[in-house]
Amino acid sequence: FKRNPADFITDWGMTYDPRLLEQGLEANLPFTLWPKQREYIEWMYDRWQNGERGIVEKSRDCGVTWLSVALADALWCFHDGVAIGFGSRKESLVDKLGDPDSIFEKLRHFVSQIPGIFLPDGYDEDKNASFMRLISPNTGASITGEAGDNIGRGGRKSIYFVDEAAFIEHQATVDKALSQTTNCQIDIS
């Protein structure tokens, strides 16, 4: 799974869609990738491996944010020391505890559903999955969040996802900061 995150996501990932409840279905469902979704995961992984920037035009209901979250969680599980960033125009879009639409609630949901054998040794959701942070206690792997003009201002990242990038108020400022923060920036909008 370390070099094949799409397989990990398909075999063990779960996603969440509350619209299924009115159809009498479970809202929590296996993350079975469509061929284009698998292609997207492989494309993002390739960008990361080659230190390249990527731009994604997302359409509604194609799962781009969920796919980005799933890849981030797979990298976090299998790559010691990986540092992943997520940013968006507003903090509440990055993380709002209890809001399944926020990026970090998706991250926490995905991690909470995978078998414990894949989680880092010593991982404790209460200690290691706090507001805008997902930390591996033993491997140094991390996923952190930032919002607005603060995107890219702190530390260094292996890969950085900017969700709703076209709606960032000061895009040039954020791009400049991220140019020194990461070799792999994925703009999603």
Residue pairs with C-beta under 8 A, 6 or more apart in sequence:
1 7
1 8
1 11
1 74
1 77
1 78
1 118
2 78
2 79
5 41
5 45
5 70
5 71
5 74
5 75
5 78
6 33
6 38
6 41
6 42
6 45
8 74
8 77
8 78
8 118
9 31
9 33
9 41
9 67
9 70
9 71
9 74
10 31
10 32
10 33
10 38
12 114
12 115
12 118
13 30
13 31
13 70
13 110
13 113
13 114
14 28
14 29
14 30
14 31
14 109
14 110
14 113
14 114
15 28
15 29
15 30
15 31
15 63
15 66
15 70
15 110
16 27
16 28
16 29
16 100
16 106
16 109
17 27
17 29
18 27
18 100
20 26
20 27
20 29
21 27
28 113
31 66
31 70
31 110
33 41
36 62
37 62
37 63
37 67
40 56
40 64
40 67
41 67
41 70
41 71
43 54
44 54
44 67
44 68
44 71
44 159
44 186
45 71
46 52
47 53
47 54
47 159
47 184
47 186
48 75
48 158
48 159
48 184
51 183
51 184
52 183
52 184
53 184
53 185
53 186
53 187
54 184
54 185
54 186
54 187
55 165
55 186
55 187
56 64
56 186
56 187
56 188
56 189
57 189
58 64
58 65
58 188
58 189
64 188
65 103
65 106
65 163
65 188
66 106
68 86
68 161
68 163
68 186
68 188
69 103
69 106
69 107
69 110
70 110
72 84
72 86
72 107
72 143
72 159
72 161
73 107
73 110
73 111
73 114
73 134
73 143
75 82
75 84
75 141
75 158
75 159
76 82
76 84
76 111
76 134
76 136
76 141
76 142
76 143
77 114
77 118
77 119
77 120
77 141
78 118
79 141
79 158
80 136
80 139
80 140
80 141
81 139
81 140
81 141
82 141
82 142
82 158
82 159
83 141
83 142
83 144
83 155
83 156
83 157
83 158
84 142
84 143
84 144
84 157
84 158
84 159
84 160
84 161
85 143
85 144
85 145
85 146
85 151
85 152
85 157
85 159
85 160
85 161
85 181
85 182
86 94
86 103
86 104
86 107
86 143
86 144
86 145
86 146
86 160
86 161
86 163
87 94
87 145
87 146
87 147
87 150
87 151
87 152
87 160
87 161
87 162
87 163
87 174
88 94
88 103
88 147
88 162
88 163
88 164
88 168
89 147
89 148
89 164
89 167
89 168
89 169
90 147
90 148
91 132
91 145
91 147
91 148
92 99
92 102
93 101
93 102
93 103
93 147
93 163
93 164
94 102
94 103
94 104
94 132
94 145
94 146
94 147
94 163
95 102
95 103
95 104
95 105
95 131
95 132
95 145
96 102
96 105
97 105
97 131
98 105
99 105
100 106
100 109
103 145
103 163
104 131
104 132
104 134
104 145
107 129
107 134
107 143
108 125
108 129
108 134
111 119
111 125
111 129
111 134
112 125
120 136
120 137
120 138
120 139
120 141
121 137
121 138
122 137
122 138
123 136
123 137
124 137
127 137
128 134
128 135
128 136
128 137
129 135
132 144
132 145
132 146
133 142
133 143
133 144
133 145
134 142
134 143
134 144
135 141
135 142
136 142
144 154
144 155
146 152
146 153
146 154
148 168
148 169
149 169
149 170
149 173
149 174
151 162
151 168
151 174
151 177
151 178
152 160
152 174
152 176
152 177
152 178
152 180
152 181
152 182
153 177
153 181
154 181
155 181
156 181
156 182
157 181
157 182
158 182
158 183
158 184
159 182
159 184
159 185
159 186
160 178
160 181
160 182
160 184
160 185
160 186
161 186
161 188
162 168
162 174
162 178
162 185
162 186
162 187
162 188
163 188
163 189
164 188
164 189
165 171
165 187
165 188
165 189
166 189
167 189
168 174
175 185
178 185
179 185
